[in-house]
Amino acid sequence: MKKTFLTLLMAAQVAVVSAQVGAGGITSAMLDDIKAAQPDAATDRALRNALAASSINQLAADAGHLAANDTYFSHSVPSKGITDQQSSGRCWLFTGLNVLRARMIKQYNLGSFQFSQAYCFFYDQLEKSNLFLQAVIDNAKKPMDDQLVDWLFHNPLSDGGTFCGVQDVVMKYGLVPAEVMPESYNANNTSRMSAILQLKLREYGLTLRRAVEQGEKPAALQKRKTQMLATVYHILALCLGEPPTEFTWTMKNAEGKPVSTKKYTPRGFYEEYVGLDLKNDYVLLMNDPSRPYHKTYTINMDRHSYDGCQWTFLNLPMEEIKPIAIASIKDSTMMYSSCDVGKFYNSKTGVLSTENYDYAALFGTDFPMNKADRIRTFASASSHAMTLMAVDLDEQGTPRKWKVENSWGAQSGVAGHLIMTDEWFDEYMFRVVVEKRFVPEDILRMSQQKPTVLPAWDPLFANDAD
């Protein structure tokens, strides 16, 4: 009887497995067909041998592509000094501050000058922590498997971000020179600090949900949240240093000679040397062909602070974005831009070109998805922010290539810069942030539309972090 039962049980299990395979799994016959379809040519055997010891990009590199040899640009914004974000996802912050420092260097005839990235990053992480905790309170009555609650606990904090983070932090907390709050090891290497903060925030998130469930009043919840943020502040101060509330700074000109020595607050320093209204003087332009053009969009929770700017953009065809970017470069004004930097990037030459690698020839199959399809399927999205600073125009004024100031150190790329062919720009550039004075009136009017709200898990959630 026991043997009969086991036999029946095993038979039932086999039947279940067979049914699953028959419903769409790989059968033995199908595997035979797959194997039979593989070419067995001598060239394929040679490729297998080569790929056993070489990277795909080494073998797919197009030796006849000469974009790396051409570093001339017809129009370029002057730049002094390359920054280095090291092992952190703070490209968005370095890029935004590079835009602002270029203005200050030009206006005051400075040498190589930097704002403190560590200062801004401290407050960015504090504000993001508050954003998460308050969002947990706001959604505490929803179940844990609610899509937004699930997304929150998957993404309590990151070191990535957007120009909106620069707007929020700088307008609220001001700026300080790099020497006033220099980089620390944990500013340059953020992964461990981020993991510790994420763990603590998830713990706090559960505590807040339980407090709401037990009927705790809003005032008590805010007091509890403040105590939690005090712990976050303490961790940040230990890892990054405590931000100064006032400091003394000596301005030096391009020749290194002292010009003035004054005492400042961070807000006063920003107002005196930058003074822009970052929240109203800029327009955020996006090229997303997966959605209708000439419409505005915003992504829920895509901001750095609870009471800050949400990433809201006007979607335009690339042929309407380029003239605006060119006008800014011709006026010697850098721009925040972000792209999918990992696609077709040759790290040896510093060139981004769709002709760098011929994957189709290597593997004998095409890769035909266009930009819209890549966005819809999560195959491509903005991953890295850089400062757009140069364009090379032909005799008709058509762009041939573009150049960005990067934040990977002076030894990377072309002396710290990357070069993009115009074809690559079309396919993998996503966002450009420009001053309103370069934007035509009809496009400015479009940017004032009421935006369509997209969910936090949208493919183009803005998280520049490479």
Secondary structure, 3 states (H helix, E strand, C coil): CHHHHHHHHHHHHHHHHHHHHHCCCCCHHHHHHHHHCCCCCHHHHHHHHHHCCCCHHHHHECCCCCHHHCCCCCEECCCCCCCECCECCCHHHHHHHHHHHHHHHHHHCECCCCECHHHHHHHHHHHHHHHHHHHHHHCCCCCCCCHHHHHHHHCCCCCCECHHHHHHHHHHHCCCECCCCCCCHHHHECHHHHHHHHHHHHHHHHHHHHHHHCCCCHHHHHHHHHHHHHHHHHHHHHHHCCCCCCEEEEEEECCCCEEEEEEECHHHHHHHHCCCCCCCCEEEEECCCCCCCCEEEEECCCCCCCCCCCCEEEECCHHHHHHHHHHHHHCCCCEEEEECCCCCEECCCCEECCCCECHHHHHCCCCCCCHHHHHHCCCCCCCEEEEEEEEEECCCCCEEEEEEECCECCCCCECCEEEEEHHHHHHHEEEEEEEHHHCCHHHHHHCCCCCEEECCCCCCCCCECC
